[in-house]
Amino acid sequence: MVTIATYAEPHFDGVDRLWREAFSDDAPRNTAAIAIPQKLQFQPELFLVALDEDEVVGSLMAGYDGHRGWISRVAVKHSCRRRGIARAMFEEIEQRLAALDCPKVNLQVITSNAAVVPFYERLGYLVEPRISMGKTLPDGSALKTP
């Protein structure tokens, strides 16, 4: 039986292994060692894990800026796919975002993972006419004064 829970420190190693499997070509700034501590500073209750007993088999991060919600880092262990795990995580995070009066949720899909678009469409997400842009900022620690 898979349960959905808020991320806690004992889940770190499992999330790290999951992300290495799911996001093998990801930028170094997105590793668990960097991304998890950053996420825990802001809305840690919007960081979910799917647990099969004590094993992390899924993850999902979300945030809400007061205007829009965002979903990212959606991953399900390859051997556990097609069991409703991602759907369960989406249902839980959408309930949590709705409780914050979030009116709309956005997510982005990288082009190389476009095969997941039909899954998100089945969950009610629509492909919108947008141009997604991003900018990597310099390491913030270099800008802080002692």
Secondary structure, 3 states (H helix, E strand, C coil): CEEEEECCHHHHHHHHHHHHHHCCCCCHHHCHHHHHHHHHCCCHHHEEEEEECCEEEEEEEEEECCCCEEEEEEEECHHHCCCCHHHHHHHHHHHHHHHCCCCCEEECCCHHHHHHHHHHHHCCCCCCCCCCCCCCCCCHHHHCCC
